[in-house]
Amino acid sequence: MADGLVLREARPADIEQIGALLAERGEPDDTLDHRLVVTDPDAGWPACAVVVDGDRVVSTATLLDEELRIAGVRLPAGQVELVATDREYEGRGLVRELMRWAHDRSAARGHVVQAMIGIPYFYRLFGYEYAVDIPPVRAVRTVPADDGAPALRAALPADIPAMAELQDLTQSRFDVAMPHSAACWRWLLAHEASTVWVVERDGGVVATGRTTPPDDEVLLAEAAALDEAAARELLRGVAALTPGGQVRVVERAGTVAAAAWHGSLADGRRTQAEQYYIRIPDVAALLDRLRPVLWRRLAAAGIDRTGRDVVVSTFPRSAPTTGSRSSPTTSARSPPAVRCRRQGSWAAPGWHPTTCPRCCSARTGSTGCPGCGPTSTPALTASCSGRSSRRSPPTCSATTCRTSVVIRCSRSPPATPR
């Protein structure tokens, strides 16, 4: 880096400087967040990077391993967190270098998507887009009434399996969800800035949620309940933490808790949109993971594309698939085989269209391309679908054409599928 600055993995000796930087540029609680991450056996110091000027830490960022679930498909994901730069070093591209480190590390760890919350609009500079709504916060108008004392208590490590099961049940109602990792559950229980609670019934956990420390007001988030009675008991117990104070809840629309609290929450509209940032580094790789979901939805919609390409285009790139008809005795159509638009069509497990630098745009690990083999480099010609089949001019190429570009290989396709 310029001016003698060095970007490197964080070390235990950096922890006090990183904590002070995070507290100054962010929130005091960020210091504890960072300490929990780097001292955790599942994350550790490799999850954090710093930029140093000599012995001075002047910028930092952390990458967490997460899992994003889309319609039942589990996708490895990365989450960039705890980004901060010393005021004296702003405007020198340090965050850009740290984001490059985070994305390189994310790719090396097999993540196919990144998610984060950050400075409004700023992270669009690094390929992020607003994509997933953040649930709104609503004030509690009336607290559910009951005669007995609320069966609310602080969660213990032994409660994690039951809480995770409740959260999975709650998130199963949504197409897109990010469940807590095992490490995250440990961090939440150890954190001083929030408390995780459970409601018990007949010796079992039937509701859970996380609150800010009770003061003049308390915020209840991540509520999950087995049934509406458990959800009302959770809200009643949290309200008892701050008698006479204001209670607010993060409303997860469509959940058991939201239904149970419907009559208890004040009306209100957001004054501005709030969404999670999402970055997709390789659209084709993500679509390949989602291929079964997309095909099931095509079949459920009654769209029969048997034997024909289905091209999902982002304009700069396209990801073609080829459908195959299922047996007459089968109610659902089979997932489409990968189609190499240069070589022909065949099913090849582990194949990823548009990522091979050779002829087939396929990724097969160490075995190389099914069409070209591991070492050959065939001659390529390009034709742009926007210009019929003419040879593309210098200004129209696979990386610059805004329509679907097809690269055809000079080699003949293999005799049998691989």
ABEGO torsion letter per residue (X at the ends): XBGGBBBBBBBAAAAAAAAAAAAAABBAAAAAAAAAAAABAABEAAABBBBBBEABBABBBBBBBBBBBBGGBBBBBBBBBGBBBBAAABGAGAAAAAAAAAAAAAAAAGBABBBBBBBBGAAAAAGBBBABBBBBBBBBABBBBBABBBBBBBBBAAAAAAAAAAAAAAAAABABBBBBBAAAAAAAAABAABBBBBBBBGGBBABBBBBBBBBABBBBBGBBBABAAAAAAAAAAAAAABBGBBBBBBBBBGBAAAAAAAAABBBEBBABBBBBBBBBABAAAAAAAAAAAAAAAAAAAGBBABGBBBBBBAGABBBBBBBBBBBAABABBBBBBBBBAAAEBBBBBGBBBGABABAAGBBAEAAEBAAAEAABBBBBBBBBAAAEABBBBAABBAAABABBBBBBBABBBBABBX
